Amino acid sequence: MEGLDGYRSLPDTMQHPQVKGKPDQQRRLMRVVRACLTHQLLKLHQAGYVHGDIRPANIMVDLHCLDDECNNVETLIERRFVQVVDWD
């Protein structure tokens, strides 16, 4: 499912040809998602909000996070390659 412009849900991202069947890419993707998600949720909670519906379909990923130039976690967070959405 295409959601935000240029983003795919985490399950759709895992099925993308750039990731599917490629363990190294899958591990890298999960490291990126974990780092970005942790950062964003911490900021949300510090602001007094709770998302309440975090599930794979609500985690949107920009496949550019797998580009070789994006090895630094701060760059990944800054560029917001991973977004948490609430479709309701």
Contacts in CASP RR format, 6 or more apart in sequence:
PFRMAT RR
TARGET T0000
AUTHOR 0000-0000-0000
METHOD contacts of the structure
MODEL  1
MEGLDGYRSLPDTMQHPQVKGKPDQQRRLMRVVRACLTHQLLKLHQAGYV
HGDIRPANIMVDLHCLDDECNNVETLIERRFVQVVDWD
1 8 0 8 1.000
1 9 0 8 1.000
1 12 0 8 1.000
1 57 0 8 1.000
2 8 0 8 1.000
3 9 0 8 1.000
3 60 0 8 1.000
3 85 0 8 1.000
4 60 0 8 1.000
4 83 0 8 1.000
4 85 0 8 1.000
6 62 0 8 1.000
7 60 0 8 1.000
7 61 0 8 1.000
7 62 0 8 1.000
7 83 0 8 1.000
8 16 0 8 1.000
8 60 0 8 1.000
8 61 0 8 1.000
8 63 0 8 1.000
9 56 0 8 1.000
9 57 0 8 1.000
9 58 0 8 1.000
9 59 0 8 1.000
9 60 0 8 1.000
9 61 0 8 1.000
10 33 0 8 1.000
10 56 0 8 1.000
10 57 0 8 1.000
10 59 0 8 1.000
10 60 0 8 1.000
10 61 0 8 1.000
11 56 0 8 1.000
11 57 0 8 1.000
13 19 0 8 1.000
13 29 0 8 1.000
13 61 0 8 1.000
13 63 0 8 1.000
14 20 0 8 1.000
14 26 0 8 1.000
14 29 0 8 1.000
16 63 0 8 1.000
18 25 0 8 1.000
18 63 0 8 1.000
18 66 0 8 1.000
19 25 0 8 1.000
19 26 0 8 1.000
19 29 0 8 1.000
19 63 0 8 1.000
19 66 0 8 1.000
25 66 0 8 1.000
28 66 0 8 1.000
29 61 0 8 1.000
29 65 0 8 1.000
29 66 0 8 1.000
32 61 0 8 1.000
32 65 0 8 1.000
32 66 0 8 1.000
32 70 0 8 1.000
32 76 0 8 1.000
32 81 0 8 1.000
32 82 0 8 1.000
33 59 0 8 1.000
33 61 0 8 1.000
33 82 0 8 1.000
35 73 0 8 1.000
35 76 0 8 1.000
35 77 0 8 1.000
36 65 0 8 1.000
36 76 0 8 1.000
36 77 0 8 1.000
36 80 0 8 1.000
36 81 0 8 1.000
36 82 0 8 1.000
37 54 0 8 1.000
37 59 0 8 1.000
37 82 0 8 1.000
37 84 0 8 1.000
39 77 0 8 1.000
40 77 0 8 1.000
40 82 0 8 1.000
40 83 0 8 1.000
40 84 0 8 1.000
41 51 0 8 1.000
41 54 0 8 1.000
41 84 0 8 1.000
44 50 0 8 1.000
44 51 0 8 1.000
51 58 0 8 1.000
51 84 0 8 1.000
51 86 0 8 1.000
52 86 0 8 1.000
53 86 0 8 1.000
53 88 0 8 1.000
54 84 0 8 1.000
57 87 0 8 1.000
58 84 0 8 1.000
58 85 0 8 1.000
58 86 0 8 1.000
58 87 0 8 1.000
59 82 0 8 1.000
59 83 0 8 1.000
59 84 0 8 1.000
60 82 0 8 1.000
60 83 0 8 1.000
60 84 0 8 1.000
60 85 0 8 1.000
61 81 0 8 1.000
61 82 0 8 1.000
62 79 0 8 1.000
62 80 0 8 1.000
62 81 0 8 1.000
62 82 0 8 1.000
64 70 0 8 1.000
64 79 0 8 1.000
64 81 0 8 1.000
65 76 0 8 1.000
65 79 0 8 1.000
65 81 0 8 1.000
65 82 0 8 1.000
70 76 0 8 1.000
70 79 0 8 1.000
70 81 0 8 1.000
76 82 0 8 1.000
END
